[in-house]
């Protein structure tokens, strides 16, 4: 195990695999370390589109290389919107071979796990009890029940807090009331009511086992959420390009029709933000995708292009400082200690500004420094051990180009 204490660090601050996972507890990969200045223009444009309630926003990369920061940008905005009152912000990591029905199921599962559905159910049941004024289910008993069970329990002891003897009977009455009042479909909503009145914590497992129209379920839940006070929703579908690329060309039309239906279900209620890679964008730029693109075209009104950093950019130093700062045990002799800023910029130059590649190489470089016992990681050090610290042998022509670029700045 490497010791980073001589660098005044509690550990290696850079990720060994810089793949964003907002659900992780590791701050190196969950997106909490983020330099807004690097993405200033992209953030401004994304927030403009969200503010104007654009139905679907494509966060797209102009380069074919992955790792330019699309997922980091998406995770950052998802985390910010989680703080908005009377709204939900849901992050979903799309996987190969998934389709819009899977996305909807994942969104509903996240609502359940974050407690939004439970809060929605509480508000719905309170309004039902207040309107019905039944002795078997008073408003006060509902309030007491949810004060005790602030999150979905394994089993809901309904008879202990109310005069309801049969959960199935209450569920049926509640569904009929909601259908009459809001026009929601009875079958999909009954899945929520039946489960939440008996074994609330099992909803995710229940949804995974039954066959249902997930998009229709999403539409009906959005209506219930609005009824209970949640008026705006933000769905972040990260890595949707993986799902698109794994979809056979013969199935792209089917995928896009389903995506259109999902958009229609979200109309005026939710904004969908997705990431796209150039190869997946090319796959959508066909007649087979017309159902989706007719509602959410790949134009400037719907897209935010993420630019990679300039090779050798000073922004790489700013980015590295964000990570170093989070792991400092005391004040360093200079901000980028133990790196010289030239080393960080040289790595950025070699990796052509690709953020993922830069962070991963900084991890390796610092690791080699710690193993060798070197106190400072300078250009002399990395040029002596290029394969280990830079991930490549030194190309003198490239090195001279980099140095000429730095010299041109002075």
C-alpha positions as CSV (number, residue, x, y, z in Angstrom):
1,X,0.0,0.0,0.0
2,X,1.5,3.3,-1.1
3,X,2.0,6.0,1.5
4,X,1.0,9.5,0.4
5,X,1.5,11.3,3.7
6,X,4.8,12.8,2.6
7,X,2.7,14.6,-0.1
8,X,0.4,15.9,2.7
9,X,-2.4,13.8,1.2
10,X,-4.6,11.2,3.0
11,X,-4.5,9.0,-0.1
12,X,-4.3,9.1,-3.9
13,X,-6.9,11.8,-4.8
14,X,-7.1,10.8,-8.5
15,X,-9.3,7.9,-9.7
16,X,-7.6,4.8,-11.1
17,X,-10.7,4.4,-13.3
18,X,-12.3,7.8,-13.9
19,X,-15.8,6.5,-14.8
20,X,-18.5,8.6,-13.1
21,X,-20.8,6.8,-10.7
22,X,-22.9,9.2,-8.7
23,X,-24.2,6.4,-6.5
24,X,-20.7,5.6,-5.2
25,X,-19.4,6.8,-1.8
26,X,-16.0,7.5,-3.4
27,X,-15.7,11.2,-4.0
28,X,-13.1,10.6,-6.7
29,X,-15.8,9.1,-9.0
30,X,-19.2,10.2,-7.8
31,X,-19.0,13.6,-9.4
32,X,-18.9,15.7,-6.2
33,X,-15.4,16.9,-7.2
34,X,-16.1,19.1,-10.2
35,X,-14.6,22.3,-11.6
36,X,-17.4,24.5,-12.9
37,X,-15.1,26.9,-14.7
38,X,-14.0,24.2,-17.1
39,X,-17.6,23.6,-18.1
40,X,-18.8,27.2,-17.7
41,X,-20.3,27.5,-21.2
42,X,-21.8,24.1,-21.2
43,X,-23.4,24.6,-17.7
44,X,-24.9,27.9,-18.8
45,X,-26.4,26.5,-21.9
46,X,-27.7,23.4,-20.2
47,X,-29.4,25.5,-17.5
48,X,-30.9,27.8,-20.1
49,X,-32.5,24.8,-21.8
50,X,-33.7,23.3,-18.5
51,X,-35.1,26.7,-17.6
52,X,-37.0,27.0,-20.9
53,X,-38.4,23.4,-20.2
54,X,-36.9,21.8,-23.3
55,X,-38.6,18.4,-23.5
56,X,-35.4,16.5,-24.2
57,X,-31.8,17.7,-24.0
58,X,-28.9,15.9,-25.6
59,X,-25.6,16.4,-23.9
60,X,-23.4,15.4,-26.8
61,X,-19.7,15.0,-27.4
62,X,-18.1,16.3,-30.6
63,X,-15.2,13.9,-30.3
64,X,-15.4,10.2,-30.7
65,X,-13.3,9.7,-27.6
66,X,-15.1,9.0,-24.4
67,X,-14.1,10.7,-21.2
68,X,-14.5,14.4,-22.1
69,X,-16.8,15.1,-19.2
70,X,-20.4,14.5,-20.4
71,X,-21.3,12.2,-17.4
72,X,-19.5,14.5,-15.0
73,X,-21.6,17.5,-16.2
74,X,-24.8,15.5,-16.1
75,X,-24.1,14.2,-12.5
76,X,-23.3,17.7,-11.4
77,X,-26.6,19.1,-12.7
78,X,-28.5,16.1,-11.3
79,X,-27.1,16.8,-7.9
80,X,-27.9,20.5,-8.1
81,X,-31.5,19.9,-9.1
82,X,-32.0,17.5,-6.2
83,X,-32.3,20.5,-4.0
84,X,-35.2,22.1,-5.9
85,X,-38.4,22.3,-3.9
86,X,-41.5,20.3,-5.1
87,X,-39.4,18.6,-7.7
88,X,-37.6,15.3,-8.2
89,X,-34.2,14.8,-9.9
90,X,-33.5,11.2,-10.9
91,X,-30.2,9.8,-12.3
92,X,-30.2,6.6,-14.3
93,X,-27.2,4.9,-15.7
94,X,-28.3,3.3,-19.0
95,X,-26.9,-0.1,-19.9
96,X,-26.5,-1.9,-23.2
97,X,-29.6,-3.7,-24.5
98,X,-31.9,-1.5,-22.4
99,X,-34.8,0.3,-23.9
100,X,-37.2,3.1,-22.8
101,X,-39.3,0.7,-20.8
102,X,-36.2,-0.2,-18.8
103,X,-35.5,3.5,-18.3
104,X,-39.0,4.1,-17.0
105,X,-38.7,1.1,-14.6
106,X,-35.4,2.5,-13.3
107,X,-36.9,6.0,-12.8
108,X,-39.8,4.5,-10.8
109,X,-37.3,2.4,-8.8
110,X,-35.3,5.5,-7.9
111,X,-38.4,7.3,-6.9
112,X,-39.2,4.4,-4.5
113,X,-35.7,4.3,-3.1
114,X,-35.4,8.0,-2.6
115,X,-38.7,8.1,-0.8
116,X,-40.6,10.3,-3.3
117,X,-43.2,7.6,-4.0
118,X,-43.7,7.0,-0.2
119,X,-44.2,10.8,0.3
120,X,-46.5,10.9,-2.6
121,X,-48.5,8.0,-1.2
122,X,-48.7,9.7,2.2
123,X,-50.1,12.9,0.6
124,X,-52.6,11.0,-1.5
125,X,-53.8,8.9,1.4
126,X,-54.2,12.0,3.6
127,X,-56.3,13.7,0.9
128,X,-58.4,10.6,0.5
129,X,-59.0,10.3,4.2
130,X,-59.9,14.0,4.5
131,X,-62.4,13.8,1.7
132,X,-64.0,10.5,2.7
133,X,-64.1,11.2,6.4
134,X,-64.5,7.5,7.2
135,X,-64.2,6.1,10.7
136,X,-62.1,3.3,9.5
137,X,-59.4,5.7,8.1
138,X,-59.2,9.1,9.7
139,X,-56.8,11.8,8.6
140,X,-55.2,11.7,12.1
141,X,-54.6,7.9,11.9
142,X,-52.9,8.4,8.5
143,X,-50.7,11.1,9.9
144,X,-49.7,8.9,12.8
145,X,-49.0,6.0,10.6
146,X,-46.6,8.0,8.4
147,X,-45.0,9.7,11.3
148,X,-44.0,6.3,12.6
149,X,-43.0,4.9,9.2
150,X,-41.1,7.7,7.5
151,X,-39.7,5.3,4.9
152,X,-41.3,2.2,3.3
153,X,-41.2,-0.7,5.9
154,X,-41.1,-4.4,5.1
155,X,-44.6,-4.9,6.4
156,X,-47.2,-2.1,7.1
157,X,-49.3,-2.8,10.2
158,X,-52.3,-1.1,8.9
159,X,-54.7,-2.5,11.4
160,X,-52.6,-1.3,14.3
161,X,-53.0,2.3,13.4
162,X,-56.4,2.4,11.6
163,X,-59.7,0.6,11.6
164,X,-59.1,-0.9,8.2
165,X,-59.5,-4.7,8.3
166,X,-58.6,-5.5,4.7
167,X,-55.9,-3.7,2.8
168,X,-57.2,-5.0,-0.5
169,X,-60.5,-3.4,0.1
170,X,-58.9,0.0,0.9
171,X,-56.7,-0.3,-2.1
172,X,-59.6,-0.9,-4.4
173,X,-61.6,2.1,-3.0
174,X,-58.5,4.3,-3.2
175,X,-57.8,3.4,-6.8
176,X,-61.4,4.1,-7.8
177,X,-61.3,7.4,-6.1
178,X,-58.0,8.4,-7.9
179,X,-59.4,7.2,-11.2
180,X,-62.6,9.3,-10.8
181,X,-60.7,12.3,-9.5
182,X,-57.6,12.4,-11.7
183,X,-58.4,10.1,-14.6
184,X,-55.5,7.7,-13.9
185,X,-55.6,4.1,-15.1
186,X,-56.7,1.7,-12.4
187,X,-54.4,-1.3,-13.3
188,X,-51.0,0.3,-13.1
189,X,-51.9,2.5,-10.0
190,X,-53.2,-0.6,-8.2
191,X,-49.7,-2.0,-8.2
192,X,-48.5,0.9,-6.1
193,X,-51.5,1.0,-3.8
194,X,-51.6,-2.8,-3.2
195,X,-47.9,-2.9,-2.4
196,X,-47.7,0.2,-0.3
197,X,-50.6,-0.9,1.8
198,X,-49.1,-4.3,2.6
199,X,-45.3,-4.7,1.9
200,X,-44.1,-1.3,0.9
201,X,-40.3,-2.0,0.7
202,X,-40.9,-4.7,-1.8
203,X,-42.1,-2.4,-4.6
204,X,-38.8,-2.7,-6.6
205,X,-38.9,-6.5,-6.6
206,X,-42.6,-6.4,-7.5
207,X,-42.0,-4.3,-10.5
208,X,-39.2,-6.5,-11.7
209,X,-41.5,-9.6,-11.7
210,X,-44.7,-8.4,-13.2
211,X,-45.5,-7.6,-16.8
212,X,-46.8,-4.1,-17.3
213,X,-46.6,-1.1,-19.7
214,X,-43.8,0.8,-17.9
215,X,-44.3,4.0,-19.9
216,X,-48.0,4.0,-19.0
217,X,-47.1,3.4,-15.3
218,X,-44.7,6.3,-15.5
219,X,-47.4,8.6,-17.0
220,X,-49.9,7.7,-14.2
221,X,-47.3,8.1,-11.4
222,X,-46.4,11.6,-12.8
223,X,-50.1,12.5,-12.4
224,X,-50.1,11.3,-8.8
225,X,-46.9,13.1,-8.0
226,X,-48.4,16.4,-9.4
227,X,-51.5,15.8,-7.3
228,X,-49.3,15.4,-4.2
229,X,-47.3,18.5,-4.8
230,X,-44.4,17.4,-7.0
231,X,-44.8,19.6,-10.1
232,X,-41.5,19.2,-12.0
233,X,-39.2,16.3,-12.7
234,X,-35.7,16.0,-14.2
235,X,-34.7,12.6,-15.6
236,X,-31.0,12.2,-16.3
237,X,-30.3,9.2,-18.6
238,X,-26.5,8.9,-18.5
239,X,-24.8,6.8,-21.1
240,X,-27.9,6.4,-23.3
241,X,-25.4,6.0,-26.1
242,X,-24.6,2.5,-24.7
243,X,-28.3,1.4,-25.0
244,X,-28.5,2.9,-28.6
245,X,-25.3,1.3,-29.8
246,X,-26.4,-2.1,-28.5
247,X,-29.7,-1.8,-30.3
248,X,-29.7,-3.6,-33.7
249,X,-30.2,-1.2,-36.6
250,X,-33.4,-3.2,-37.4
251,X,-34.7,-2.3,-33.9
252,X,-33.8,1.4,-33.8
253,X,-37.3,2.4,-35.1
254,X,-38.9,0.5,-32.3
255,X,-36.6,2.1,-29.8
256,X,-37.3,5.6,-31.0
257,X,-41.1,5.0,-31.1
258,X,-40.9,3.9,-27.4
259,X,-38.7,6.9,-26.6
260,X,-41.3,9.2,-28.2
261,X,-44.1,7.6,-26.1
262,X,-41.9,8.2,-23.0
263,X,-41.5,11.9,-24.0
264,X,-45.3,12.2,-24.5
265,X,-45.9,10.7,-21.1
266,X,-43.5,13.4,-19.6
267,X,-45.0,16.3,-21.6
268,X,-45.2,19.5,-19.4
269,X,-44.2,17.4,-16.3
270,X,-40.6,16.2,-16.8
271,X,-37.5,17.1,-18.7
272,X,-35.3,14.3,-20.0
273,X,-31.5,14.9,-20.2
274,X,-29.5,12.2,-22.0
275,X,-25.9,11.8,-23.0
276,X,-24.9,11.0,-26.6
277,X,-21.6,9.9,-28.2
278,X,-21.0,10.8,-31.8
279,X,-21.4,7.2,-33.0
280,X,-24.8,6.9,-31.3
281,X,-25.8,10.2,-32.8
282,X,-25.0,9.0,-36.2
283,X,-27.2,5.9,-35.6
284,X,-30.1,8.2,-34.7
285,X,-29.5,10.5,-37.8
286,X,-31.6,8.2,-40.0
287,X,-35.2,7.9,-41.1
288,X,-35.7,5.1,-38.6
289,X,-35.4,7.6,-35.8
290,X,-38.0,10.1,-37.2
291,X,-40.6,9.3,-34.5
292,X,-38.2,10.5,-31.8
293,X,-36.5,13.3,-33.8
294,X,-39.9,14.7,-34.8
295,X,-40.6,15.5,-31.2
296,X,-37.0,16.2,-30.0
297,X,-34.7,16.9,-33.0
298,X,-30.9,16.8,-32.7
299,X,-30.7,20.6,-33.3
300,X,-29.2,23.5,-31.4
301,X,-32.4,24.0,-29.5
302,X,-32.1,20.5,-27.9
303,X,-28.4,19.9,-27.6
304,X,-25.5,20.9,-25.5
305,X,-22.1,20.2,-27.0
306,X,-19.4,19.3,-24.5
307,X,-15.9,20.4,-25.7
308,X,-12.8,18.6,-24.5
309,X,-10.0,20.7,-22.9
310,X,-7.4,22.1,-25.1
311,X,-4.2,19.9,-25.1
312,X,-1.8,21.3,-22.5
313,X,-4.4,23.6,-21.1
314,X,-4.0,25.5,-17.8
315,X,-7.5,24.2,-16.9
316,X,-5.9,20.8,-16.2
317,X,-4.0,22.4,-13.3
318,X,-7.3,23.8,-12.0
319,X,-8.9,20.4,-12.3
320,X,-6.1,18.7,-10.5
321,X,-6.3,21.2,-7.6
322,X,-9.9,20.3,-7.0
323,X,-8.9,16.7,-6.4
324,X,-5.7,17.5,-4.4
325,X,-7.6,19.9,-2.1
326,X,-10.1,17.2,-1.1
327,X,-7.3,15.0,0.2
328,X,-5.0,17.5,1.9
329,X,-4.0,16.8,5.5
330,X,-2.3,20.2,5.9
331,X,-1.2,23.2,3.8
332,X,1.2,22.3,1.0
333,X,4.4,24.3,0.2
334,X,2.8,25.1,-3.2
335,X,-0.8,24.4,-4.5
336,X,0.0,21.5,-6.9
337,X,2.5,19.8,-4.6
338,X,4.0,17.3,-5.2
339,X,3.4,17.9,-9.0
340,X,5.0,20.8,-10.9
341,X,2.2,22.5,-12.9
342,X,4.3,21.7,-16.0
343,X,3.9,18.0,-15.4
344,X,0.1,18.3,-15.1
345,X,-0.1,20.3,-18.3
346,X,2.2,17.9,-20.1
347,X,0.0,15.0,-19.2
348,X,-3.0,17.0,-20.4
349,X,-1.1,17.6,-23.7
350,X,-0.3,13.9,-24.2
351,X,-3.9,12.9,-23.5
352,X,-5.2,15.5,-25.9
353,X,-7.3,17.2,-23.1
354,X,-9.3,14.0,-22.4
355,X,-10.4,14.5,-18.7
356,X,-10.8,10.8,-17.9
357,X,-7.3,9.9,-19.4
358,X,-5.7,12.9,-17.5
359,X,-7.1,11.9,-14.1
360,X,-6.2,8.2,-14.6
361,X,-2.6,9.2,-15.6
362,X,-2.2,11.5,-12.7
363,X,-3.2,8.6,-10.4
364,X,-0.5,6.4,-11.9
365,X,2.0,9.2,-11.9
366,X,1.4,10.0,-8.2
367,X,1.5,6.3,-7.3
368,X,4.9,5.9,-9.0
369,X,6.2,8.9,-7.1
370,X,5.1,7.5,-3.8
371,X,6.6,4.1,-4.6
372,X,9.9,5.6,-5.6
373,X,10.1,7.8,-2.5
374,X,10.4,10.9,-4.7
375,X,9.3,14.1,-2.9
376,X,8.6,16.1,-6.0
377,X,7.2,15.0,-9.3
378,X,8.9,17.2,-11.8
379,X,9.5,17.1,-15.6
380,X,12.9,15.6,-15.0
381,X,11.3,12.8,-12.9
382,X,8.6,11.9,-15.4
383,X,11.0,12.1,-18.4
384,X,13.3,9.6,-16.6
385,X,10.4,7.2,-16.0
386,X,8.0,8.0,-18.9
387,X,6.4,4.6,-19.4
388,X,5.4,4.4,-15.7
389,X,4.4,8.1,-15.1
390,X,3.2,9.1,-18.6
391,X,1.9,5.9,-19.9
392,X,4.1,6.2,-23.0
393,X,7.7,6.7,-24.2
394,X,8.9,10.3,-24.8
395,X,8.4,11.6,-28.3
396,X,10.9,14.4,-28.6
397,X,9.0,16.1,-31.4
398,X,5.9,16.2,-29.1
399,X,7.9,17.3,-26.2
400,X,9.4,20.2,-28.2
401,X,5.9,21.2,-29.4
402,X,4.6,21.2,-25.8
403,X,7.5,23.3,-24.6
404,X,7.2,25.7,-27.5
405,X,3.5,26.2,-26.6
406,X,4.4,27.0,-23.0
407,X,7.1,29.4,-24.2
408,X,4.6,31.1,-26.5
409,X,2.4,32.0,-23.5
410,X,5.1,34.0,-21.8
